[in-house]
């Protein structure tokens, strides 16, 4: 699924915000600091979550194109979810952010369940994705002001 919107700002600030959020998540999950130059295709870590950190996923960096594309894969026993952000300057102080989510279910049962449930979830999924890119644009804009 894909959503796209235009916002005030520039692609480089949106991209840097994505990197900063990744670094924060990486440090919280691993206890190690990381710098921008270390974030590249194939870098991965385990992220624990839940009330007692009883669940975990593997986060793997996908294709990164400076100031344009940010992509990560989140892998669990249910499948792989690819999250991709594309940032494109469209004018003076205007950026288009495109957010893509692709889910690759693990196993036939998860695949059937996903295909069956997607039509029911599509509207809420699109709403959540739009909210996510709006929040990202807001974070990038607030960062610009500081």
Wavefront OBJ file of the C-alpha trace (Angstrom):
o trace
v 0.000 0.000 0.000
v 1.210 3.514 -0.756
v 0.291 7.026 0.400
v 1.818 10.327 -0.627
v 1.406 13.927 0.529
v 3.137 17.284 0.110
v 4.386 19.364 3.011
v 6.372 22.517 3.699
v 10.042 21.632 4.168
v 12.855 19.926 2.322
v 13.790 16.320 1.574
v 17.138 16.511 3.379
v 15.459 17.439 6.689
v 12.880 14.654 6.365
v 15.609 12.125 5.531
v 17.769 13.265 8.463
v 14.760 12.967 10.788
v 14.278 9.360 9.640
v 17.964 8.632 10.328
v 17.743 10.241 13.772
v 14.661 8.181 14.661
v 16.451 5.023 13.472
v 19.539 5.845 15.563
v 17.363 6.414 18.631
v 15.563 3.083 18.146
v 18.863 1.278 17.497
v 20.394 2.675 20.697
v 17.309 1.819 22.783
v 17.319 -1.739 21.402
v 21.051 -2.511 21.490
v 22.464 -0.104 24.064
v 25.002 1.038 21.435
v 25.298 4.383 19.695
v 25.488 4.517 15.932
v 26.409 7.305 13.499
v 24.799 8.087 10.149
v 27.643 6.553 8.120
v 27.071 3.162 9.802
v 23.439 2.995 8.679
v 23.629 1.038 5.450
v 22.019 -1.850 3.612
v 22.156 -5.066 5.655
v 22.623 -3.525 9.122
v 20.286 -5.354 11.493
v 19.337 -5.635 15.160
v 16.794 -7.333 17.399
v 14.039 -5.158 18.829
v 12.147 -6.418 21.866
v 8.702 -5.149 22.792
v 5.656 -6.003 24.865
v 4.926 -5.635 28.572
v 7.928 -7.713 29.599
v 9.895 -7.527 26.348
v 8.632 -11.018 25.570
v 8.250 -10.369 21.820
v 10.949 -9.526 19.319
v 11.418 -8.618 15.681
v 14.493 -8.263 13.524
v 14.955 -4.826 11.964
v 17.103 -4.797 8.819
v 18.139 -1.729 6.838
v 17.200 -1.899 3.162
v 18.119 0.464 0.362
v 19.168 3.923 1.510
v 19.633 6.792 -0.935
v 20.799 9.954 0.795
v 18.059 12.589 1.076
v 15.704 10.468 -1.038
v 14.961 6.898 0.128
v 14.861 5.174 3.513
v 13.860 1.525 3.714
v 13.748 -1.053 6.527
v 12.401 -4.584 6.846
v 10.774 -5.780 10.050
v 10.876 -9.579 10.269
v 8.918 -11.778 12.655
v 7.597 -15.315 12.689
v 4.516 -14.023 10.828
v 6.427 -12.562 7.889
v 8.360 -9.531 6.695
v 7.021 -5.995 6.552
v 8.915 -3.542 4.334
v 8.599 0.151 5.236
v 9.881 2.621 2.649
v 9.891 6.409 2.701
v 10.623 8.414 -0.439
v 11.387 12.134 -0.059
v 11.376 14.443 -3.051
v 11.735 18.218 -3.179
v 8.882 19.469 -5.376
v 9.424 23.198 -5.190
v 10.821 25.939 -3.040
v 10.321 24.781 0.556
v 7.997 21.935 -0.493
v 8.585 18.198 -0.175
v 6.547 15.187 -1.233
v 6.754 12.261 1.190
v 5.665 8.882 -0.128
v 5.263 6.050 2.361
v 5.011 2.437 1.210
v 4.249 -0.657 3.259
v 4.577 -4.120 1.814
v 3.788 -7.221 3.835
v 5.155 -10.625 2.849
v 3.389 -13.189 5.052
v 5.199 -16.317 6.243
v 3.336 -19.513 5.391
v 0.056 -20.243 3.649
v -2.191 -19.617 6.649
v -0.749 -16.142 7.294
v -0.951 -15.420 3.556
v -4.598 -16.396 3.330
v -5.429 -14.469 6.490
v -3.721 -11.348 5.125
v -5.507 -11.558 1.756
v -8.838 -12.101 3.495
v -8.421 -9.281 6.040
v -6.792 -6.621 3.804
v -10.044 -5.311 2.274
v -11.459 -4.811 5.783
v -8.287 -3.141 7.095
v -7.434 -1.027 4.041
v -9.200 2.181 5.097
v -7.717 2.164 8.626
v -4.298 1.217 7.258
v -4.331 4.165 4.856
v -5.476 6.495 7.648
v -2.615 5.305 9.914
v -0.062 5.677 7.109
v -1.206 9.243 6.349
v -0.976 10.125 10.032
v 2.551 8.690 10.120
v 3.830 10.838 7.264
v 2.124 13.916 8.718
v 3.883 13.319 12.049
v 7.186 12.746 10.240
v 6.773 16.047 8.376
v 5.925 17.765 11.668
v 9.047 16.338 13.374
v 11.222 17.420 10.424
v 9.724 20.924 10.431
v 10.221 21.335 14.203
v 13.810 20.169 13.781
v 14.303 22.801 11.057
v 13.232 25.575 13.421
v 15.602 24.582 16.243
l 1 2 3 4 5 6 7 8 9 10 11 12 13 14 15 16 17 18 19 20 21 22 23 24 25 26 27 28 29 30 31 32 33 34 35 36 37 38 39 40 41 42 43 44 45 46 47 48 49 50 51 52 53 54 55 56 57 58 59 60 61 62 63 64 65 66 67 68 69 70 71 72 73 74 75 76 77 78 79 80 81 82 83 84 85 86 87 88 89 90 91 92 93 94 95 96 97 98 99 100 101 102 103 104 105 106 107 108 109 110 111 112 113 114 115 116 117 118 119 120 121 122 123 124 125 126 127 128 129 130 131 132 133 134 135 136 137 138 139 140 141 142 143 144 145 146
